[in-house]
Amino acid sequence: METIQLVLDSELLQAADRAARLAKRNRSALIRDALREHLRRLEIQALEQRDRDGYAKAPPRDEARVWEAEAAWPSE
């Protein structure tokens, strides 16, 4: 691990310290976990955007109609 310097306003620092105490963790662990979670969400957002862009370029075909004719429905 490496040590970094981080600047937080006093309200955010106090909130982080309260959260760390409640979680029975130290401030550094709390900030590491929060950053990991944020980066994970950013990655998910990027993947979702990639999928949206892909579907916008080539919308999926309506395959249900193709198979509708092949379906064997029981007679009533």
PDB file as gemmi writes it, atoms N, CA and C in Angstrom:
CRYST1    1.000    1.000    1.000  90.00  90.00  90.00 P 1                      
ATOM      1  N   MET A   1       0.844  -1.182   0.000  1.00  0.00           N  
ATOM      2  CA  MET A   1       0.000   0.000   0.000  1.00  0.00           C  
ATOM      3  C   MET A   1       0.880   1.233   0.000  1.00  0.00           C  
ATOM      4  N   GLU A   2       0.304   2.286  -0.497  1.00  0.00           N  
ATOM      5  CA  GLU A   2       1.011   3.559  -0.505  1.00  0.00           C  
ATOM      6  C   GLU A   2       0.226   4.571   0.298  1.00  0.00           C  
ATOM      7  N   THR A   3       0.935   5.506   0.873  1.00  0.00           N  
ATOM      8  CA  THR A   3       0.314   6.580   1.630  1.00  0.00           C  
ATOM      9  C   THR A   3       0.123   7.767   0.707  1.00  0.00           C  
ATOM     10  N   ILE A   4      -1.078   8.346   0.766  1.00  0.00           N  
ATOM     11  CA  ILE A   4      -1.370   9.533  -0.036  1.00  0.00           C  
ATOM     12  C   ILE A   4      -1.882  10.625   0.887  1.00  0.00           C  
ATOM     13  N   GLN A   5      -1.945  11.812   0.368  1.00  0.00           N  
ATOM     14  CA  GLN A   5      -2.529  12.922   1.103  1.00  0.00           C  
ATOM     15  C   GLN A   5      -3.852  13.249   0.444  1.00  0.00           C  
ATOM     16  N   LEU A   6      -4.875  13.443   1.252  1.00  0.00           N  
ATOM     17  CA  LEU A   6      -6.217  13.674   0.759  1.00  0.00           C  
ATOM     18  C   LEU A   6      -6.787  14.879   1.476  1.00  0.00           C  
ATOM     19  N   VAL A   7      -7.406  15.772   0.731  1.00  0.00           N  
ATOM     20  CA  VAL A   7      -7.990  16.974   1.323  1.00  0.00           C  
ATOM     21  C   VAL A   7      -9.508  16.803   1.346  1.00  0.00           C  
ATOM     22  N   LEU A   8     -10.104  16.911   2.531  1.00  0.00           N  
ATOM     23  CA  LEU A   8     -11.551  16.819   2.710  1.00  0.00           C  
ATOM     24  C   LEU A   8     -12.019  18.028   3.502  1.00  0.00           C  
ATOM     25  N   ASP A   9     -13.229  18.491   3.203  1.00  0.00           N  
ATOM     26  CA  ASP A   9     -13.753  19.560   4.049  1.00  0.00           C  
ATOM     27  C   ASP A   9     -14.121  18.954   5.405  1.00  0.00           C  
ATOM     28  N   SER A  10     -14.222  19.796   6.407  1.00  0.00           N  
ATOM     29  CA  SER A  10     -14.381  19.305   7.776  1.00  0.00           C  
ATOM     30  C   SER A  10     -15.666  18.501   7.969  1.00  0.00           C  
ATOM     31  N   GLU A  11     -16.745  18.893   7.302  1.00  0.00           N  
ATOM     32  CA  GLU A  11     -17.997  18.144   7.438  1.00  0.00           C  
ATOM     33  C   GLU A  11     -17.874  16.735   6.882  1.00  0.00           C  
ATOM     34  N   LEU A  12     -17.231  16.607   5.731  1.00  0.00           N  
ATOM     35  CA  LEU A  12     -17.048  15.294   5.123  1.00  0.00           C  
ATOM     36  C   LEU A  12     -16.122  14.436   5.978  1.00  0.00           C  
ATOM     37  N   LEU A  13     -15.081  15.035   6.519  1.00  0.00           N  
ATOM     38  CA  LEU A  13     -14.158  14.313   7.383  1.00  0.00           C  
ATOM     39  C   LEU A  13     -14.877  13.811   8.641  1.00  0.00           C  
ATOM     40  N   GLN A  14     -15.682  14.672   9.250  1.00  0.00           N  
ATOM     41  CA  GLN A  14     -16.428  14.258  10.445  1.00  0.00           C  
ATOM     42  C   GLN A  14     -17.414  13.144  10.128  1.00  0.00           C  
ATOM     43  N   ALA A  15     -18.082  13.241   8.981  1.00  0.00           N  
ATOM     44  CA  ALA A  15     -19.020  12.197   8.578  1.00  0.00           C  
ATOM     45  C   ALA A  15     -18.286  10.877   8.331  1.00  0.00           C  
ATOM     46  N   ALA A  16     -17.116  10.956   7.711  1.00  0.00           N  
ATOM     47  CA  ALA A  16     -16.320   9.753   7.467  1.00  0.00           C  
ATOM     48  C   ALA A  16     -15.869   9.132   8.781  1.00  0.00           C  
ATOM     49  N   ASP A  17     -15.451   9.958   9.708  1.00  0.00           N  
ATOM     50  CA  ASP A  17     -15.025   9.441  11.006  1.00  0.00           C  
ATOM     51  C   ASP A  17     -16.180   8.787  11.754  1.00  0.00           C  
ATOM     52  N   ARG A  18     -17.371   9.399  11.690  1.00  0.00           N  
ATOM     53  CA  ARG A  18     -18.554   8.788  12.334  1.00  0.00           C  
ATOM     54  C   ARG A  18     -18.875   7.441  11.694  1.00  0.00           C  
ATOM     55  N   ALA A  19     -18.863   7.406  10.370  1.00  0.00           N  
ATOM     56  CA  ALA A  19     -19.168   6.165   9.659  1.00  0.00           C  
ATOM     57  C   ALA A  19     -18.135   5.086   9.979  1.00  0.00           C  
ATOM     58  N   ALA A  20     -16.885   5.471  10.047  1.00  0.00           N  
ATOM     59  CA  ALA A  20     -15.830   4.512  10.372  1.00  0.00           C  
ATOM     60  C   ALA A  20     -16.021   3.951  11.778  1.00  0.00           C  
ATOM     61  N   ARG A  21     -16.357   4.825  12.727  1.00  0.00           N  
ATOM     62  CA  ARG A  21     -16.604   4.354  14.092  1.00  0.00           C  
ATOM     63  C   ARG A  21     -17.777   3.384  14.138  1.00  0.00           C  
ATOM     64  N   LEU A  22     -18.863   3.732  13.448  1.00  0.00           N  
ATOM     65  CA  LEU A  22     -20.039   2.854  13.435  1.00  0.00           C  
ATOM     66  C   LEU A  22     -19.719   1.503  12.799  1.00  0.00           C  
ATOM     67  N   ALA A  23     -18.884   1.511  11.783  1.00  0.00           N  
ATOM     68  CA  ALA A  23     -18.507   0.276  11.095  1.00  0.00           C  
ATOM     69  C   ALA A  23     -17.361  -0.448  11.809  1.00  0.00           C  
ATOM     70  N   LYS A  24     -16.840   0.175  12.865  1.00  0.00           N  
ATOM     71  CA  LYS A  24     -15.707  -0.371  13.624  1.00  0.00           C  
ATOM     72  C   LYS A  24     -14.511  -0.631  12.704  1.00  0.00           C  
ATOM     73  N   ARG A  25     -14.221   0.400  11.902  1.00  0.00           N  
ATOM     74  CA  ARG A  25     -13.101   0.350  10.974  1.00  0.00           C  
ATOM     75  C   ARG A  25     -12.329   1.651  11.112  1.00  0.00           C  
ATOM     76  N   ASN A  26     -11.163   1.686  10.524  1.00  0.00           N  
ATOM     77  CA  ASN A  26     -10.456   2.958  10.545  1.00  0.00           C  
ATOM     78  C   ASN A  26     -10.826   3.766   9.309  1.00  0.00           C  
ATOM     79  N   ARG A  27     -10.498   5.024   9.345  1.00  0.00           N  
ATOM     80  CA  ARG A  27     -10.862   5.956   8.275  1.00  0.00           C  
ATOM     81  C   ARG A  27     -10.300   5.503   6.929  1.00  0.00           C  
ATOM     82  N   SER A  28      -9.059   5.065   6.914  1.00  0.00           N  
ATOM     83  CA  SER A  28      -8.434   4.646   5.660  1.00  0.00           C  
ATOM     84  C   SER A  28      -9.178   3.477   5.023  1.00  0.00           C  
ATOM     85  N   ALA A  29      -9.558   2.501   5.830  1.00  0.00           N  
ATOM     86  CA  ALA A  29     -10.289   1.343   5.309  1.00  0.00           C  
ATOM     87  C   ALA A  29     -11.637   1.775   4.747  1.00  0.00           C  
ATOM     88  N   LEU A  30     -12.292   2.683   5.442  1.00  0.00           N  
ATOM     89  CA  LEU A  30     -13.589   3.186   4.981  1.00  0.00           C  
ATOM     90  C   LEU A  30     -13.439   3.884   3.618  1.00  0.00           C  
ATOM     91  N   ILE A  31     -12.425   4.717   3.496  1.00  0.00           N  
ATOM     92  CA  ILE A  31     -12.211   5.454   2.247  1.00  0.00           C  
ATOM     93  C   ILE A  31     -11.798   4.499   1.126  1.00  0.00           C  
ATOM     94  N   ARG A  32     -10.952   3.509   1.420  1.00  0.00           N  
ATOM     95  CA  ARG A  32     -10.573   2.519   0.404  1.00  0.00           C  
ATOM     96  C   ARG A  32     -11.796   1.784  -0.121  1.00  0.00           C  
ATOM     97  N   ASP A  33     -12.654   1.323   0.810  1.00  0.00           N  
ATOM     98  CA  ASP A  33     -13.854   0.593   0.393  1.00  0.00           C  
ATOM     99  C   ASP A  33     -14.799   1.482  -0.414  1.00  0.00           C  
ATOM    100  N   ALA A  34     -14.944   2.727   0.005  1.00  0.00           N  
ATOM    101  CA  ALA A  34     -15.820   3.652  -0.724  1.00  0.00           C  
ATOM    102  C   ALA A  34     -15.289   3.896  -2.135  1.00  0.00           C  
ATOM    103  N   LEU A  35     -13.984   4.036  -2.262  1.00  0.00           N  
ATOM    104  CA  LEU A  35     -13.388   4.252  -3.576  1.00  0.00           C  
ATOM    105  C   LEU A  35     -13.537   3.013  -4.460  1.00  0.00           C  
ATOM    106  N   ARG A  36     -13.311   1.831  -3.885  1.00  0.00           N  
ATOM    107  CA  ARG A  36     -13.510   0.587  -4.654  1.00  0.00           C  
ATOM    108  C   ARG A  36     -14.948   0.491  -5.164  1.00  0.00           C  
ATOM    109  N   GLU A  37     -15.901   0.766  -4.285  1.00  0.00           N  
ATOM    110  CA  GLU A  37     -17.313   0.701  -4.660  1.00  0.00           C  
ATOM    111  C   GLU A  37     -17.628   1.708  -5.757  1.00  0.00           C  
ATOM    112  N   HIS A  38     -17.097   2.906  -5.638  1.00  0.00           N  
ATOM    113  CA  HIS A  38     -17.329   3.933  -6.658  1.00  0.00           C  
ATOM    114  C   HIS A  38     -16.749   3.498  -8.005  1.00  0.00           C  
ATOM    115  N   LEU A  39     -15.539   2.963  -7.996  1.00  0.00           N  
ATOM    116  CA  LEU A  39     -14.913   2.505  -9.230  1.00  0.00           C  
ATOM    117  C   LEU A  39     -15.692   1.338  -9.846  1.00  0.00           C  
ATOM    118  N   ARG A  40     -16.222   0.445  -9.002  1.00  0.00           N  
ATOM    119  CA  ARG A  40     -17.036  -0.667  -9.496  1.00  0.00           C  
ATOM    120  C   ARG A  40     -18.296  -0.139 -10.179  1.00  0.00           C  
ATOM    121  N   ARG A  41     -18.936   0.851  -9.567  1.00  0.00           N  
ATOM    122  CA  ARG A  41     -20.137   1.446 -10.172  1.00  0.00           C  
ATOM    123  C   ARG A  41     -19.822   2.142 -11.490  1.00  0.00           C  
ATOM    124  N   LEU A  42     -18.684   2.820 -11.553  1.00  0.00           N  
ATOM    125  CA  LEU A  42     -18.286   3.464 -12.808  1.00  0.00           C  
ATOM    126  C   LEU A  42     -18.086   2.425 -13.910  1.00  0.00           C  
ATOM    127  N   GLU A  43     -17.479   1.294 -13.556  1.00  0.00           N  
ATOM    128  CA  GLU A  43     -17.275   0.227 -14.539  1.00  0.00           C  
ATOM    129  C   GLU A  43     -18.615  -0.328 -15.019  1.00  0.00           C  
ATOM    130  N   ILE A  44     -19.547  -0.532 -14.112  1.00  0.00           N  
ATOM    131  CA  ILE A  44     -20.873  -1.017 -14.488  1.00  0.00           C  
ATOM    132  C   ILE A  44     -21.566  -0.006 -15.400  1.00  0.00           C  
ATOM    133  N   GLN A  45     -21.474   1.271 -15.065  1.00  0.00           N  
ATOM    134  CA  GLN A  45     -22.075   2.305 -15.907  1.00  0.00           C  
ATOM    135  C   GLN A  45     -21.463   2.301 -17.308  1.00  0.00           C  
ATOM    136  N   ALA A  46     -20.152   2.110 -17.385  1.00  0.00           N  
ATOM    137  CA  ALA A  46     -19.484   2.083 -18.690  1.00  0.00           C  
ATOM    138  C   ALA A  46     -19.960   0.878 -19.506  1.00  0.00           C  
ATOM    139  N   LEU A  47     -20.100  -0.283 -18.862  1.00  0.00           N  
ATOM    140  CA  LEU A  47     -20.583  -1.470 -19.567  1.00  0.00           C  
ATOM    141  C   LEU A  47     -22.030  -1.292 -20.017  1.00  0.00           C  
ATOM    142  N   GLU A  48     -22.855  -0.706 -19.153  1.00  0.00           N  
ATOM    143  CA  GLU A  48     -24.245  -0.458 -19.529  1.00  0.00           C  
ATOM    144  C   GLU A  48     -24.329   0.515 -20.708  1.00  0.00           C  
ATOM    145  N   GLN A  49     -23.494   1.541 -20.703  1.00  0.00           N  
ATOM    146  CA  GLN A  49     -23.482   2.499 -21.805  1.00  0.00           C  
ATOM    147  C   GLN A  49     -23.025   1.830 -23.094  1.00  0.00           C  
ATOM    148  N   ARG A  50     -22.020   0.965 -22.983  1.00  0.00           N  
ATOM    149  CA  ARG A  50     -21.555   0.225 -24.155  1.00  0.00           C  
ATOM    150  C   ARG A  50     -22.699  -0.614 -24.740  1.00  0.00           C  
ATOM    151  N   ASP A  51     -23.458  -1.283 -23.857  1.00  0.00           N  
ATOM    152  CA  ASP A  51     -24.592  -2.089 -24.324  1.00  0.00           C  
ATOM    153  C   ASP A  51     -25.666  -1.218 -24.967  1.00  0.00           C  
ATOM    154  N   ARG A  52     -25.987  -0.072 -24.333  1.00  0.00           N  
ATOM    155  CA  ARG A  52     -26.981   0.834 -24.911  1.00  0.00           C  
ATOM    156  C   ARG A  52     -26.553   1.308 -26.290  1.00  0.00           C  
ATOM    157  N   ASP A  53     -25.281   1.676 -26.410  1.00  0.00           N  
ATOM    158  CA  ASP A  53     -24.767   2.136 -27.704  1.00  0.00           C  
ATOM    159  C   ASP A  53     -24.859   1.023 -28.749  1.00  0.00           C  
ATOM    160  N   GLY A  54     -24.526  -0.194 -28.344  1.00  0.00           N  
ATOM    161  CA  GLY A  54     -24.590  -1.312 -29.270  1.00  0.00           C  
ATOM    162  C   GLY A  54     -26.003  -1.593 -29.739  1.00  0.00           C  
ATOM    163  N   TYR A  55     -26.960  -1.569 -28.806  1.00  0.00           N  
ATOM    164  CA  TYR A  55     -28.350  -1.806 -29.188  1.00  0.00           C  
ATOM    165  C   TYR A  55     -28.908  -0.649 -30.027  1.00  0.00           C  
ATOM    166  N   ALA A  56     -28.410   0.548 -29.807  1.00  0.00           N  
ATOM    167  CA  ALA A  56     -28.862   1.686 -30.607  1.00  0.00           C  
ATOM    168  C   ALA A  56     -28.376   1.549 -32.049  1.00  0.00           C  
ATOM    169  N   LYS A  57     -27.174   1.013 -32.223  1.00  0.00           N  
ATOM    170  CA  LYS A  57     -26.625   0.837 -33.570  1.00  0.00           C  
ATOM    171  C   LYS A  57     -27.295  -0.323 -34.296  1.00  0.00           C  
ATOM    172  N   ALA A  58     -27.593  -1.386 -33.570  1.00  0.00           N  
ATOM    173  CA  ALA A  58     -28.199  -2.579 -34.181  1.00  0.00           C  
ATOM    174  C   ALA A  58     -29.274  -3.117 -33.242  1.00  0.00           C  
ATOM    175  N   PRO A  59     -30.479  -2.555 -33.313  1.00  0.00           N  
ATOM    176  CA  PRO A  59     -31.547  -3.019 -32.426  1.00  0.00           C  
ATOM    177  C   PRO A  59     -31.812  -4.508 -32.625  1.00  0.00           C  
ATOM    178  N   PRO A  60     -32.177  -5.211 -31.548  1.00  0.00           N  
ATOM    179  CA  PRO A  60     -32.438  -6.646 -31.681  1.00  0.00           C  
ATOM    180  C   PRO A  60     -33.661  -6.885 -32.557  1.00  0.00           C  
ATOM    181  N   ARG A  61     -33.606  -7.976 -33.310  1.00  0.00           N  
ATOM    182  CA  ARG A  61     -34.747  -8.346 -34.142  1.00  0.00           C  
ATOM    183  C   ARG A  61     -35.842  -8.907 -33.251  1.00  0.00           C  
ATOM    184  N   ASP A  62     -37.041  -8.855 -33.746  1.00  0.00           N  
ATOM    185  CA  ASP A  62     -38.169  -9.407 -33.001  1.00  0.00           C  
ATOM    186  C   ASP A  62     -38.278 -10.894 -33.336  1.00  0.00           C  
ATOM    187  N   GLU A  63     -37.467 -11.709 -32.675  1.00  0.00           N  
ATOM    188  CA  GLU A  63     -37.412 -13.129 -32.976  1.00  0.00           C  
ATOM    189  C   GLU A  63     -38.658 -13.874 -32.527  1.00  0.00           C  
ATOM    190  N   ALA A  64     -39.430 -13.297 -31.637  1.00  0.00           N  
ATOM    191  CA  ALA A  64     -40.636 -13.974 -31.161  1.00  0.00           C  
ATOM    192  C   ALA A  64     -41.599 -14.229 -32.306  1.00  0.00           C  
ATOM    193  N   ARG A  65     -41.697 -13.296 -33.228  1.00  0.00           N  
ATOM    194  CA  ARG A  65     -42.609 -13.472 -34.370  1.00  0.00           C  
ATOM    195  C   ARG A  65     -42.182 -14.641 -35.250  1.00  0.00           C  
ATOM    196  N   VAL A  66     -40.877 -14.814 -35.415  1.00  0.00           N  
ATOM    197  CA  VAL A  66     -40.372 -15.908 -36.240  1.00  0.00           C  
ATOM    198  C   VAL A  66     -40.782 -17.243 -35.635  1.00  0.00           C  
ATOM    199  N   TRP A  67     -40.666 -17.362 -34.329  1.00  0.00           N  
ATOM    200  CA  TRP A  67     -40.964 -18.626 -33.664  1.00  0.00           C  
ATOM    201  C   TRP A  67     -42.453 -18.826 -33.405  1.00  0.00           C  
ATOM    202  N   GLU A  68     -43.227 -17.784 -33.491  1.00  0.00           N  
ATOM    203  CA  GLU A  68     -44.671 -17.891 -33.274  1.00  0.00           C  
ATOM    204  C   GLU A  68     -45.299 -18.895 -34.228  1.00  0.00           C  
ATOM    205  N   ALA A  69     -44.862 -18.873 -35.483  1.00  0.00           N  
ATOM    206  CA  ALA A  69     -45.408 -19.790 -36.483  1.00  0.00           C  
ATOM    207  C   ALA A  69     -45.013 -21.235 -36.200  1.00  0.00           C  
ATOM    208  N   GLU A  70     -43.903 -21.430 -35.508  1.00  0.00           N  
ATOM    209  CA  GLU A  70     -43.407 -22.774 -35.215  1.00  0.00           C  
ATOM    210  C   GLU A  70     -44.012 -23.353 -33.948  1.00  0.00           C  
ATOM    211  N   ALA A  71     -44.626 -22.531 -33.138  1.00  0.00           N  
ATOM    212  CA  ALA A  71     -45.131 -22.991 -31.837  1.00  0.00           C  
ATOM    213  C   ALA A  71     -46.287 -23.977 -32.030  1.00  0.00           C  
ATOM    214  N   ALA A  72     -46.282 -24.979 -31.211  1.00  0.00           N  
ATOM    215  CA  ALA A  72     -47.373 -25.960 -31.237  1.00  0.00           C  
ATOM    216  C   ALA A  72     -48.253 -25.688 -30.028  1.00  0.00           C  
ATOM    217  N   TRP A  73     -49.355 -25.042 -30.259  1.00  0.00           N  
ATOM    218  CA  TRP A  73     -50.262 -24.706 -29.169  1.00  0.00           C  
ATOM    219  C   TRP A  73     -51.265 -25.843 -28.974  1.00  0.00           C  
ATOM    220  N   PRO A  74     -51.532 -26.219 -27.758  1.00  0.00           N  
ATOM    221  CA  PRO A  74     -52.505 -27.303 -27.519  1.00  0.00           C  
ATOM    222  C   PRO A  74     -53.906 -26.851 -27.912  1.00  0.00           C  
ATOM    223  N   SER A  75     -54.648 -27.776 -28.463  1.00  0.00           N  
ATOM    224  CA  SER A  75     -56.025 -27.421 -28.820  1.00  0.00           C  
ATOM    225  C   SER A  75     -56.876 -27.458 -27.562  1.00  0.00           C  
ATOM    226  N   GLU A  76     -57.817 -26.585 -27.510  1.00  0.00           N  
ATOM    227  CA  GLU A  76     -58.662 -26.483 -26.305  1.00  0.00           C  
ATOM    228  C   GLU A  76     -59.966 -27.159 -26.503  1.00  0.00           C  
TER     229      GLU A  76                                                      
END                                                                             
